[in-house]
Amino acid sequence: MNHSLLANKTFKFKDVLINFENQILHLGNDLFVRQIDLSEIVPRTKSFVYLPLNQELCFEQSLFDFSFLGYNFPKNQANVEFELVNIDVSVVKASWHDGEHVKIKIHMKENIQQLEFLKSYFVYPQKAFLGTQNSIRSQVHANIFWNRRNRLDRPEDFSPENQESRVDTLRLSSDFKAKKCVQFRGQTDTSNNLVIEHTDLPECVNGNLLFCESNDCGIFFLQEAPPSTERRDFEDHDFRITADNTICSCCWGIAPHEVETDRFLNSYRHTIVIYPIGEEQQSLKKYLRLRFPETEENYTVTVNPWGCGHFPEWVNENFLLNEIAASGEIHATHYQIDDGWQKGRSLQELISNNRNIQPDYWKISKVALPNGLDKLLKQSHSHDVKIALWVAPSFNCEYNDWQQFADILFDFYKKLDIRIFKIDAVKIRTKEAEENLEKLFFNLRERSNGEIFFNLDITNGQRSGYFMFLEYGNLFLENRYVSRASACPYHPESTLKNLWCLSKYVRSQILQIEVADPNLIDSAIYAKKQLSPPDIYPLEYWLAISMFANPLIWLAPSKLPDDSKKVFRQMIDLHLKYRAEIFREEIYPIGDEPNGKALTGFISTNSMGTKGFLLLFREALAPESTLLKISYIKQPVVFHKIAGKTGEIVDVSNNRFKIKIAQPASFLLLQFNSKSTS
């Protein structure tokens, strides 16, 4: 039910309190209150207080809270006639789409330009989280040039300030300092440097996350948007930090020429989170868990045979029947039939020829599967393995056939109970494409009551990345091979490094982490690339890397020798036995960043640090022991070894632990509990 603050000045839900009086909008809960001046209609933050410390986070600012490039705002030397149409408040119940929150929507209209904005805020009960999103529609286009070549010809006419569209703005108080901006890299097929931490910050910086801290608390800005290099915005920066400590959080995801006359276009959501000093990762993970809910049905051990390098030539009914049976032998939960099951030709042909896809493209191939999927489904039931499918929506028509494609996939769900679809070949090149693709995802998740789920491939193209569309699926992180010279090679060291770096800021519960086939290693490829062969690490180590994520068995299990199958089965059983407990808590990296010489790993623990799991790795050239500070363990605990080679961990003092693993290239899995409860 919607509630207008223009009619009734106050709204309360649980500890969330919204009030509008004397042109000031107060919004917040028991942890914070943000005061927004609407005397000029366009919002301008007046105050932002963190209530537990009674700390003022920001000063009154000269900039409005948002802007859009090329449109007239108050006091910019043009006549404007802004009016406040409404302030609408509603409670949004928890669902697969988001956690429970209160949404506040300010509707503004400028009558000369016939320009309309919606400024929405998202307040979560009992949490120091405040999201915001802007929407725009206009009868006129932006009054600017939006030609990048014009920038090259007349660079003096372009400054960061006059070319940006801001989603949110805060002038932080003088005791705050911008400490770190974290940039993420998609297109993972070609890189093992997926996280870039900027600490010496210039005025303009790129990234999805900006952390600012005072002596008493921290505040971070999260842009729920694609990685910086895959965005379409006009400005060249994601954040701008001015001389007076104003943080401009930019990037709407809407180019000036895309604004429409008859409907609102929505920006990316930007979120502010206030956190205690030293708990930036904990607070981020708590927000992501609330914002993008998960269930155990979203967690998988998936076999995808594409990693074997021969799937297109092998795909037929007999091969797939053997594959499903072998997947059952190793106790995988899902078998994902990749590119080749469909009547249309391969993805490579589709891309190379820029094919206009017709509906029959996605019929089941009578050549490869003359009996359809019926026999495969019976086999899957017999071996307790669910079938998943690879698909590639129509990227070359901006997904404007999304409804037709949604009906095709929903038919697979209704008739064959297929619930997981890998989404490949994504190119979100326009706002139209982004909206249509999300309509596809939303339609299928909603129609299936959340049962349809997607593996969102972020390996190439122009894709959603690590903080966008997570309510619709998990992330297929990378393609790595042990026998393909033209591709980025699989190596346990780089896989561990990528997961370790990402797990600082991304919940590893949403990542699929590959395990390749050690029996297919082409040593000449590694020698030519001057890399150590991956089999200096045993197969158990490869699988252990995926233990705190979703193992992606990147091979053809029917081709595995029995001794390899045994290792897969044992390690998958170990993962499944403890997965619910490990995933129930938050997961963080510990130790040194993996580099082939590190003693490193992960911890899964509750917020009190009284129980959880440690997964430790001694890389091939790492020392036998090290002294490690684990700040997440907050009181004396007792450790119990679950799996791995000979090793020990001794509590020295003050969250410092002496860790010893006797054998190089090995791992250790431990469970711990508070001494007071053990």
C-alpha positions as CSV (number, residue, x, y, z in Angstrom):
1,M,0.0,0.0,0.0
2,N,1.4,3.4,-1.0
3,H,1.4,6.4,1.3
4,S,1.8,10.1,0.3
5,L,3.9,12.3,2.6
6,L,2.2,15.3,1.0
7,A,-1.1,14.3,2.6
8,N,0.3,12.8,5.8
9,K,3.7,14.0,6.9
10,T,4.9,10.9,8.8
11,F,5.3,7.3,7.9
12,K,6.6,4.6,10.3
13,F,7.4,0.9,9.7
14,K,9.3,-1.1,12.4
15,D,12.2,1.2,13.2
16,V,12.1,3.1,9.9
17,L,10.8,6.6,10.2
18,I,10.1,9.0,7.3
19,N,9.0,12.5,7.9
20,F,8.4,15.5,5.6
21,E,8.0,18.9,7.3
22,N,9.1,22.5,6.4
23,Q,10.5,21.4,3.1
24,I,12.9,18.9,4.8
25,L,12.6,15.2,4.3
26,H,13.9,13.1,7.1
27,L,14.5,9.4,6.3
28,G,16.2,6.7,8.3
29,N,15.9,4.2,11.1
30,D,17.4,3.6,14.6
31,L,20.9,3.7,13.1
32,F,20.9,6.7,10.8
33,V,18.9,9.7,9.6
34,R,19.5,11.6,6.4
35,Q,17.9,15.1,6.1
36,I,17.2,16.2,2.6
37,D,16.4,19.8,1.7
38,L,13.6,20.0,-0.9
39,S,13.1,23.8,-0.8
40,E,14.3,23.9,-4.4
41,I,12.5,20.6,-5.1
42,V,15.6,18.9,-6.4
43,P,17.1,17.1,-3.3
44,R,20.1,18.4,-1.5
45,T,21.5,16.7,1.6
46,K,21.5,18.9,4.6
47,S,22.6,16.4,7.3
48,F,23.5,12.7,7.6
49,V,23.9,11.4,11.2
50,Y,25.1,8.0,12.4
51,L,23.0,7.6,15.5
52,P,25.0,5.0,17.6
53,L,27.9,7.5,17.7
54,N,25.8,10.6,17.3
55,Q,28.2,11.4,14.5
56,E,27.5,13.9,11.7
57,L,28.8,12.2,8.5
58,C,28.4,15.1,6.2
59,F,28.2,18.9,5.9
60,E,25.5,20.8,4.1
61,Q,26.5,20.7,0.4
62,S,26.4,23.1,-2.5
63,L,25.7,20.3,-5.1
64,F,22.3,18.8,-5.5
65,D,22.2,15.1,-4.6
66,F,21.9,14.1,-8.3
67,S,22.3,15.5,-11.8
68,F,21.8,14.4,-15.4
69,L,24.1,15.8,-18.0
70,G,22.6,18.4,-20.3
71,Y,19.4,19.3,-18.4
72,N,18.7,22.5,-16.5
73,F,18.7,22.4,-12.8
74,P,18.0,25.3,-10.3
75,K,20.6,28.0,-10.2
76,N,22.4,27.0,-13.5
77,Q,21.8,30.3,-15.3
78,A,18.6,29.1,-16.9
79,N,14.9,29.5,-16.1
80,V,13.5,26.4,-14.4
81,E,10.1,25.6,-13.0
82,F,10.5,22.6,-10.8
83,E,7.4,21.3,-8.9
84,L,7.1,18.6,-6.3
85,V,4.5,16.2,-7.6
86,N,4.5,13.7,-4.8
87,I,6.6,11.9,-2.1
88,D,5.4,8.3,-2.1
89,V,6.3,5.7,0.6
90,S,5.7,2.0,0.5
91,V,6.8,-1.2,2.2
92,V,8.4,-3.8,0.0
93,K,8.1,-7.3,1.4
94,A,11.1,-9.7,1.4
95,S,11.2,-11.9,-1.7
96,W,13.7,-13.6,-4.0
97,H,14.2,-10.1,-5.5
98,D,15.4,-8.2,-2.4
99,G,15.2,-8.0,1.3
100,E,12.4,-6.3,3.2
101,H,12.7,-2.5,3.0
102,V,10.8,0.8,2.8
103,K,10.9,2.6,-0.5
104,I,10.6,6.4,-0.7
105,K,10.0,7.9,-4.1
106,I,10.2,11.7,-4.8
107,H,8.5,12.7,-8.0
108,M,9.7,16.0,-9.5
109,K,8.7,17.8,-12.7
110,E,10.4,20.7,-14.6
111,N,7.7,22.3,-16.7
112,I,9.9,24.3,-19.2
113,Q,11.8,21.2,-20.4
114,Q,8.9,18.9,-19.6
115,L,11.5,16.9,-17.6
116,E,10.6,14.4,-14.9
117,F,12.7,12.7,-12.3
118,L,12.0,10.1,-9.7
119,K,14.5,9.9,-6.8
120,S,14.0,6.7,-4.9
121,Y,15.5,5.7,-1.6
122,F,15.6,2.2,0.0
123,V,15.8,2.0,3.8
124,Y,16.2,-1.4,5.4
125,P,14.9,-1.9,9.0
126,Q,17.6,-2.1,11.6
127,K,20.4,-1.8,9.1
128,A,22.8,1.0,8.3
129,F,22.1,0.6,4.6
130,L,20.6,3.3,2.3
131,G,20.1,2.6,-1.4
132,T,19.1,5.1,-4.0
133,Q,18.1,5.0,-7.7
134,N,17.1,7.8,-10.1
135,S,14.7,7.7,-13.0
136,I,14.2,10.1,-15.9
137,R,11.9,10.9,-18.7
138,S,11.8,14.1,-20.8
139,Q,10.1,15.6,-23.8
140,V,13.4,17.1,-24.9
141,H,16.9,15.6,-25.2
142,A,19.9,16.8,-23.3
143,N,21.2,20.2,-24.5
144,I,24.8,19.0,-25.1
145,F,27.2,17.4,-27.6
146,W,27.7,13.7,-26.7
147,N,30.3,13.0,-29.3
148,R,33.6,11.7,-27.8
149,R,35.5,13.0,-30.8
150,N,34.4,16.5,-29.9
151,R,36.2,15.9,-26.6
152,L,39.4,15.2,-28.5
153,D,39.0,18.3,-30.7
154,R,38.1,20.7,-27.8
155,P,39.4,19.1,-24.5
156,E,39.3,22.5,-22.8
157,D,35.4,22.4,-23.0
158,F,35.3,19.2,-21.0
159,S,35.9,18.9,-17.3
160,P,34.9,16.1,-14.9
161,E,32.2,18.3,-13.3
162,N,30.5,19.4,-16.5
163,Q,30.3,16.0,-18.1
164,E,28.9,13.9,-15.3
165,S,25.5,12.5,-14.3
166,R,25.5,11.9,-10.6
167,V,23.3,9.3,-8.9
168,D,24.1,10.3,-5.4
169,T,26.3,13.0,-3.7
170,L,27.5,13.5,-0.1
171,R,29.9,16.2,1.2
172,L,31.6,14.2,3.9
173,S,32.7,15.9,7.1
174,S,36.3,16.9,7.3
175,D,37.4,14.0,9.5
176,F,36.5,11.5,6.7
177,K,39.0,10.6,4.1
178,A,38.5,8.5,0.9
179,K,40.8,5.5,1.6
180,K,40.3,3.0,-1.2
181,C,38.4,2.5,-4.4
182,V,38.0,-1.0,-5.7
183,Q,37.8,-1.7,-9.4
184,F,36.7,-5.0,-10.8
185,R,37.5,-6.5,-14.1
186,G,35.1,-8.7,-16.1
187,Q,35.9,-10.4,-19.4
188,T,37.7,-13.0,-17.3
189,D,38.7,-15.1,-20.3
190,T,41.7,-12.9,-20.8
191,S,42.7,-11.8,-17.3
192,N,43.7,-13.1,-13.9
193,N,43.7,-9.6,-12.4
194,L,40.1,-9.3,-11.5
195,V,40.4,-6.9,-8.5
196,I,42.3,-3.6,-8.6
197,E,42.6,-1.7,-5.3
198,H,43.3,2.0,-5.8
199,T,44.6,3.6,-2.6
200,D,46.3,6.8,-3.8
201,L,43.2,8.4,-5.0
202,P,43.1,11.2,-7.6
203,E,40.1,13.5,-8.1
204,C,38.4,11.0,-10.5
205,V,38.6,7.3,-10.0
206,N,36.9,4.2,-11.4
207,G,35.4,1.3,-9.5
208,N,32.3,-0.2,-8.0
209,L,33.3,0.5,-4.4
210,L,34.6,3.6,-2.6
211,F,35.6,3.3,1.1
212,C,35.9,6.4,3.3
213,E,36.8,6.4,7.0
214,S,37.1,8.7,10.0
215,N,38.6,7.7,13.3
216,D,35.2,6.5,14.5
217,C,33.4,4.8,11.6
218,G,33.5,4.1,7.9
219,I,31.2,4.7,5.0
220,F,31.3,3.0,1.6
221,F,29.5,3.7,-1.7
222,L,28.6,0.6,-3.7
223,Q,27.5,1.0,-7.4
224,E,25.4,-2.0,-8.3
225,A,26.6,-1.7,-11.9
226,P,28.8,-3.5,-14.4
227,P,32.6,-3.3,-14.1
228,S,34.0,0.1,-15.1
229,T,35.3,-0.9,-18.5
230,E,32.0,-2.4,-19.5
231,R,29.7,0.6,-18.8
232,R,28.1,2.8,-21.3
233,D,28.0,6.1,-19.4
234,F,29.1,9.4,-20.9
235,E,31.6,10.3,-18.1
236,D,35.0,8.7,-17.9
237,H,34.9,8.2,-14.1
238,D,32.7,6.4,-11.6
239,F,33.5,8.6,-8.6
240,R,34.7,12.1,-8.3
241,I,36.2,13.4,-5.0
242,T,36.2,17.2,-4.8
243,A,38.5,19.5,-2.9
244,D,35.8,20.1,-0.3
245,N,35.4,16.3,0.4
246,T,32.3,15.9,-1.7
247,I,31.8,12.4,-3.0
248,C,30.1,12.3,-6.4
249,S,28.8,8.8,-7.2
250,C,28.3,8.8,-10.9
251,C,27.1,6.5,-13.6
252,W,23.4,6.2,-14.3
253,G,23.9,3.6,-17.0
254,I,21.9,5.8,-19.4
255,A,23.4,7.7,-22.2
256,P,22.0,11.2,-23.0
257,H,20.4,10.2,-26.3
258,E,18.6,7.2,-24.7
259,V,16.2,9.3,-22.6
260,E,12.6,8.7,-23.7
261,T,9.5,10.8,-23.8
262,D,6.8,8.3,-22.7
263,R,8.4,6.2,-19.9
264,F,11.0,6.5,-17.1
265,L,14.4,4.9,-17.5
266,N,16.0,3.7,-14.2
267,S,19.6,4.3,-13.2
268,Y,21.8,1.7,-11.5
269,R,21.2,1.4,-7.8
270,H,23.9,3.1,-5.6
271,T,24.1,2.2,-2.0
272,I,25.6,3.8,1.1
273,V,26.6,1.5,4.0
274,I,28.0,2.8,7.4
275,Y,30.3,0.4,9.1
276,P,32.5,0.1,12.2
277,I,36.2,0.6,11.6
278,G,37.8,-2.7,10.7
279,E,34.6,-4.3,9.5
280,E,34.3,-3.1,5.9
281,Q,34.1,-6.6,4.5
282,Q,31.7,-7.9,7.1
283,S,29.3,-5.0,6.4
284,L,29.5,-5.4,2.7
285,K,28.8,-9.1,2.9
286,K,25.8,-8.5,5.2
287,Y,24.4,-6.0,2.7
288,L,24.9,-8.3,-0.3
289,R,23.2,-11.2,1.5
290,L,20.2,-9.1,2.3
291,R,20.0,-7.3,-1.0
292,F,20.4,-10.5,-3.1
293,P,18.7,-13.4,-1.2
294,E,19.7,-17.0,-1.8
295,T,18.4,-20.4,-1.0
296,E,20.1,-23.8,-0.8
297,E,18.6,-24.6,-4.2
298,N,20.8,-21.9,-5.7
299,Y,24.0,-23.8,-4.6
300,T,25.2,-26.5,-7.0
301,V,28.0,-28.9,-7.9
302,T,27.7,-28.6,-11.7
303,V,29.4,-30.6,-14.4
304,N,29.9,-28.7,-17.6
305,P,31.6,-30.8,-20.3
306,W,32.8,-27.9,-22.4
307,G,36.1,-27.9,-20.6
308,C,37.0,-31.2,-22.2
309,G,37.6,-29.4,-25.5
310,H,35.6,-31.8,-27.7
311,F,32.0,-31.4,-26.6
312,P,30.6,-30.1,-29.9
313,E,31.9,-33.2,-31.8
314,W,31.0,-35.7,-29.1
315,V,27.5,-34.4,-28.3
316,N,24.9,-37.2,-28.9
317,E,22.4,-39.2,-26.9
318,N,24.8,-42.0,-26.0
319,F,27.6,-39.7,-24.9
320,L,25.2,-37.6,-22.8
321,L,23.7,-40.7,-21.2
322,N,27.2,-41.9,-20.2
323,E,28.0,-38.3,-19.0
324,I,25.0,-38.1,-16.7
325,A,25.7,-41.6,-15.2
326,A,29.3,-40.5,-14.6
327,S,28.2,-37.3,-13.0
328,G,26.1,-39.4,-10.6
329,E,29.2,-41.5,-9.9
330,I,31.1,-38.5,-8.7
331,H,28.0,-37.2,-6.8
332,A,27.6,-33.9,-8.8
333,T,24.2,-32.3,-8.4
334,H,23.8,-31.0,-11.9
335,Y,24.9,-31.8,-15.5
336,Q,24.8,-28.8,-17.8
337,I,24.4,-29.6,-21.5
338,D,26.4,-26.9,-23.2
339,D,26.4,-25.5,-26.8
340,G,25.4,-28.2,-29.2
341,W,22.1,-29.5,-28.0
342,Q,20.0,-27.0,-30.1
343,K,18.8,-27.3,-33.6
344,G,20.6,-24.1,-34.6
345,R,24.3,-24.1,-35.2
346,S,27.0,-23.3,-32.7
347,L,27.5,-20.1,-30.8
348,Q,30.6,-19.5,-32.8
349,E,28.6,-19.6,-36.0
350,L,25.9,-17.4,-34.5
351,I,28.5,-14.8,-33.6
352,S,30.6,-15.0,-36.7
353,N,27.7,-14.7,-39.1
354,N,25.7,-12.3,-36.8
355,R,22.8,-14.6,-37.3
356,N,19.2,-13.4,-36.9
357,I,17.9,-16.0,-34.5
358,Q,14.5,-17.5,-35.1
359,P,12.5,-19.5,-32.5
360,D,13.3,-22.8,-34.1
361,Y,17.0,-22.2,-33.4
362,W,16.2,-23.3,-29.8
363,K,14.4,-26.5,-30.7
364,I,16.2,-29.7,-29.7
365,S,18.5,-31.0,-32.4
366,K,17.1,-34.1,-34.1
367,V,20.5,-35.0,-35.3
368,A,22.3,-35.0,-31.9
369,L,19.2,-36.0,-29.8
370,P,16.6,-37.8,-32.0
371,N,14.6,-38.7,-28.8
372,G,14.7,-35.2,-27.4
373,L,15.7,-35.1,-23.8
374,D,13.4,-37.8,-22.5
375,K,16.0,-40.5,-22.1
376,L,18.4,-38.0,-20.6
377,L,15.8,-37.0,-18.0
378,K,15.2,-40.6,-17.1
379,Q,18.9,-41.1,-16.7
380,S,19.2,-38.0,-14.6
381,H,16.4,-39.3,-12.2
382,S,18.1,-42.6,-12.0
383,H,21.4,-41.1,-11.0
384,D,20.1,-38.2,-8.9
385,V,21.6,-35.5,-11.2
386,K,19.5,-32.6,-12.4
387,I,19.7,-31.4,-16.0
388,A,20.7,-27.8,-16.8
389,L,21.0,-26.1,-20.2
390,W,23.3,-23.6,-21.9
391,V,21.5,-20.8,-23.9
392,A,22.5,-17.5,-25.5
393,P,19.7,-14.9,-25.8
394,S,19.5,-12.7,-28.9
395,F,22.3,-10.2,-28.1
396,N,22.3,-8.8,-31.7
397,C,18.8,-7.5,-31.5
398,E,19.0,-5.9,-28.0
399,Y,17.0,-8.9,-26.7
400,N,13.8,-7.4,-28.1
401,D,12.6,-11.0,-28.6
402,W,12.9,-11.5,-24.8
403,Q,9.2,-12.5,-24.3
404,Q,9.4,-15.2,-27.0
405,F,12.6,-16.5,-25.6
406,A,11.2,-16.5,-22.1
407,D,8.3,-18.7,-23.3
408,I,10.8,-21.1,-24.8
409,L,12.7,-21.5,-21.6
410,F,9.6,-21.6,-19.5
411,D,8.4,-24.5,-21.7
412,F,11.6,-26.4,-20.8
413,Y,10.9,-25.7,-17.1
414,K,7.2,-26.8,-17.2
415,K,7.6,-29.9,-19.4
416,L,11.1,-31.1,-18.4
417,D,11.6,-29.5,-15.0
418,I,14.8,-27.8,-16.1
419,R,15.4,-25.0,-13.7
420,I,19.0,-23.7,-14.3
421,F,20.0,-22.0,-17.6
422,K,23.5,-20.8,-18.3
423,I,23.3,-17.4,-20.0
424,D,26.1,-16.8,-22.5
425,A,27.2,-14.4,-25.2
426,V,25.8,-11.3,-23.4
427,K,26.4,-7.9,-24.8
428,I,24.6,-5.1,-22.8
429,R,25.5,-2.4,-25.3
430,T,22.4,-0.1,-24.7
431,K,19.9,0.7,-22.0
432,E,17.3,-1.1,-24.2
433,A,19.4,-4.3,-24.2
434,E,19.9,-4.1,-20.4
435,E,16.2,-3.6,-19.7
436,N,15.1,-6.4,-22.1
437,L,17.6,-8.8,-20.6
438,E,16.4,-8.0,-17.1
439,K,12.8,-8.5,-18.3
440,L,13.7,-12.0,-19.4
441,F,15.3,-12.8,-16.1
442,F,12.5,-11.3,-14.0
443,N,9.8,-12.9,-16.0
444,L,11.2,-16.4,-15.6
445,R,12.1,-16.0,-11.9
446,E,8.6,-14.6,-11.2
447,R,6.7,-17.0,-13.3
448,S,8.4,-20.0,-11.7
449,N,8.1,-18.5,-8.2
450,G,11.9,-18.2,-8.0
451,E,12.6,-21.8,-9.1
452,I,14.2,-20.9,-12.4
453,F,17.8,-19.7,-11.8
454,F,20.6,-18.5,-14.1
455,N,24.3,-19.1,-14.3
456,L,25.4,-15.6,-15.5
457,D,28.5,-16.0,-17.7
458,I,30.8,-13.0,-17.2
459,T,33.7,-14.3,-19.2
460,N,33.5,-12.0,-22.3
461,G,31.5,-9.4,-24.0
462,Q,29.8,-6.5,-22.2
463,R,28.1,-8.0,-19.1
464,S,26.6,-7.4,-15.7
465,G,29.6,-8.2,-13.5
466,Y,29.8,-8.8,-9.8
467,F,27.1,-6.6,-8.3
468,M,24.3,-6.5,-10.8
469,F,21.6,-9.0,-11.6
470,L,22.6,-11.2,-8.6
471,E,19.0,-11.7,-7.7
472,Y,18.7,-13.7,-10.9
473,G,21.6,-16.1,-10.6
474,N,25.2,-16.9,-9.7
475,L,28.3,-16.2,-11.6
476,F,30.1,-18.4,-14.1
477,L,33.4,-16.8,-13.5
478,E,35.9,-18.0,-16.2
479,N,36.9,-20.4,-18.9
480,R,40.2,-22.1,-18.3
481,Y,41.7,-25.1,-20.2
482,V,44.6,-27.5,-19.7
483,S,44.9,-28.5,-23.3
484,R,44.0,-25.4,-25.5
485,A,46.9,-23.2,-26.5
486,S,44.7,-20.3,-27.6
487,A,42.9,-19.9,-24.3
488,C,43.9,-18.7,-20.8
489,P,45.4,-21.8,-19.2
490,Y,43.9,-23.4,-16.1
491,H,46.3,-23.3,-13.1
492,P,45.4,-23.9,-9.4
493,E,47.5,-20.9,-8.4
494,S,45.6,-18.4,-10.6
495,T,42.2,-20.0,-9.7
496,L,43.0,-19.6,-6.0
497,K,44.3,-16.1,-6.5
498,N,41.1,-15.0,-8.4
499,L,38.8,-16.5,-5.8
500,W,40.9,-15.1,-2.9
501,C,40.9,-11.5,-4.3
502,L,37.2,-11.6,-5.2
503,S,36.1,-13.0,-1.9
504,K,37.1,-9.8,-0.1
505,Y,34.2,-8.0,-1.8
506,V,32.0,-10.7,-3.4
507,R,30.3,-13.5,-1.6
508,S,32.0,-16.7,-2.8
509,Q,28.6,-18.5,-2.4
510,I,27.6,-16.9,-5.7
511,L,30.7,-18.0,-7.6
512,Q,31.2,-21.1,-9.7
513,I,34.9,-22.1,-9.5
514,E,36.3,-24.4,-12.1
515,V,38.1,-27.7,-11.7
516,A,39.7,-29.0,-14.8
517,D,40.8,-32.5,-15.9
518,P,44.4,-33.2,-14.9
519,N,44.4,-36.2,-17.3
520,L,44.3,-33.8,-20.3
521,I,47.2,-31.6,-19.5
522,D,49.3,-30.6,-22.5
523,S,52.7,-29.8,-20.8
524,A,54.0,-28.1,-24.0
525,I,51.4,-25.3,-23.6
526,Y,52.6,-24.5,-20.1
527,A,56.2,-24.7,-21.1
528,K,55.6,-22.3,-24.0
529,K,53.8,-19.8,-21.6
530,Q,56.6,-20.2,-19.1
531,L,54.2,-21.6,-16.5
532,S,54.8,-24.4,-14.0
533,P,52.6,-27.4,-14.9
534,P,49.4,-27.4,-12.9
535,D,49.9,-31.0,-11.8
536,I,52.6,-29.9,-9.3
537,Y,49.4,-29.7,-7.2
538,P,47.4,-32.9,-6.7
539,L,43.8,-33.2,-7.9
540,E,42.5,-33.0,-4.3
541,Y,44.1,-29.5,-4.1
542,W,42.3,-28.4,-7.3
543,L,39.0,-29.5,-5.8
544,A,39.7,-28.0,-2.4
545,I,40.0,-24.5,-4.0
546,S,36.3,-24.7,-5.0
547,M,35.3,-26.0,-1.5
548,F,34.0,-22.6,-0.2
549,A,32.3,-21.8,-3.5
550,N,30.2,-23.8,-6.1
551,P,32.4,-26.4,-7.8
552,L,32.2,-26.3,-11.5
553,I,33.5,-29.7,-12.8
554,W,34.9,-28.4,-16.2
555,L,35.3,-31.7,-18.0
556,A,33.7,-34.8,-19.4
557,P,33.2,-37.1,-16.4
558,S,32.6,-40.2,-18.6
559,K,36.2,-39.9,-19.8
560,L,37.7,-39.8,-16.3
561,P,39.7,-42.8,-15.2
562,D,38.4,-44.6,-12.1
563,D,41.1,-43.2,-9.8
564,S,40.2,-39.6,-10.7
565,K,36.5,-40.3,-10.3
566,K,37.3,-41.6,-6.8
567,V,39.0,-38.3,-5.9
568,F,36.2,-36.2,-7.3
569,R,33.6,-38.3,-5.4
570,Q,35.4,-38.0,-2.1
571,M,36.0,-34.2,-2.4
572,I,32.5,-33.5,-3.6
573,D,31.1,-35.5,-0.7
574,L,33.3,-33.5,1.7
575,H,32.0,-30.3,0.1
576,L,28.3,-31.3,0.3
577,K,28.6,-32.6,3.9
578,Y,29.7,-29.2,5.2
579,R,28.3,-26.8,2.5
580,A,25.2,-25.8,4.4
581,E,27.2,-24.8,7.5
582,I,30.0,-23.1,5.5
583,F,27.6,-21.1,3.3
584,R,25.4,-20.2,6.2
585,E,28.1,-17.8,7.5
586,E,30.2,-15.3,5.7
587,I,33.4,-16.2,3.9
588,Y,36.5,-14.1,3.9
589,P,40.1,-14.5,2.6
590,I,42.9,-14.9,5.1
591,G,46.7,-15.0,4.9
592,D,48.7,-13.7,2.0
593,E,47.4,-13.2,-1.5
594,P,48.2,-16.4,-3.5
595,N,51.2,-16.1,-5.7
596,G,52.7,-19.6,-5.7
597,K,54.6,-18.9,-2.5
598,A,51.9,-18.1,0.0
599,L,50.3,-19.8,3.0
600,T,46.8,-18.6,2.4
601,G,43.2,-19.5,2.6
602,F,39.6,-18.7,3.7
603,I,37.5,-18.5,6.8
604,S,33.8,-19.1,7.2
605,T,32.5,-17.7,10.5
606,N,29.6,-16.1,12.3
607,S,29.6,-12.4,13.2
608,M,30.8,-13.2,16.7
609,G,33.8,-15.2,15.5
610,T,33.0,-18.1,17.8
611,K,32.6,-20.9,15.3
612,G,33.3,-21.8,11.7
613,F,35.7,-23.4,9.3
614,L,39.2,-22.7,8.1
615,L,40.4,-23.8,4.6
616,L,44.2,-23.3,4.5
617,F,46.5,-23.8,1.5
618,R,50.3,-24.2,1.4
619,E,51.3,-23.3,-2.1
620,A,54.1,-25.1,-3.9
621,L,56.9,-22.7,-2.9
622,A,55.4,-21.5,0.4
623,P,57.3,-22.0,3.7
624,E,56.2,-24.7,6.1
625,S,54.8,-22.4,8.7
626,T,53.8,-18.8,9.3
627,L,52.3,-16.5,11.9
628,L,48.9,-15.3,10.7
629,K,46.5,-12.7,12.2
630,I,42.9,-13.8,11.8
631,S,40.8,-10.9,13.1
632,Y,37.6,-12.7,12.4
633,I,38.2,-15.1,15.3
634,K,37.4,-12.9,18.3
635,Q,37.9,-15.3,21.3
636,P,39.8,-18.5,22.2
637,V,38.7,-21.4,20.0
638,V,39.4,-25.1,19.6
639,F,40.2,-26.5,16.2
640,H,39.3,-29.9,14.8
641,K,40.9,-31.3,11.6
642,I,38.4,-32.4,9.0
643,A,40.5,-33.1,5.9
644,G,43.9,-32.5,4.3
645,K,47.5,-33.3,5.0
646,T,49.5,-33.1,8.2
647,G,49.3,-29.7,9.8
648,E,48.5,-27.8,12.9
649,I,47.3,-24.4,14.1
650,V,48.2,-22.9,17.4
651,D,46.6,-19.8,19.0
652,V,49.5,-17.6,20.0
653,S,47.6,-14.5,21.3
654,N,45.5,-11.5,20.1
655,N,44.0,-13.2,17.1
656,R,47.5,-14.4,16.0
657,F,47.9,-18.0,15.0
658,K,50.9,-20.1,14.1
659,I,50.0,-22.2,11.1
660,K,52.1,-25.2,10.0
661,I,51.4,-27.4,7.0
662,A,54.0,-30.1,6.6
663,Q,53.7,-30.9,2.9
664,P,54.0,-28.3,0.0
665,A,51.1,-28.0,-2.5
666,S,48.6,-29.3,0.1
667,F,45.6,-28.0,2.0
668,L,44.0,-28.3,5.4
669,L,40.3,-28.1,6.3
670,L,39.5,-27.3,10.0
671,Q,36.4,-26.7,12.0
672,F,36.5,-24.5,15.1
673,N,34.3,-23.6,18.1
674,S,34.6,-21.3,21.0
675,K,36.4,-23.0,24.0
676,S,33.5,-22.0,26.2
677,T,31.1,-24.2,24.0
678,S,33.4,-27.1,23.1
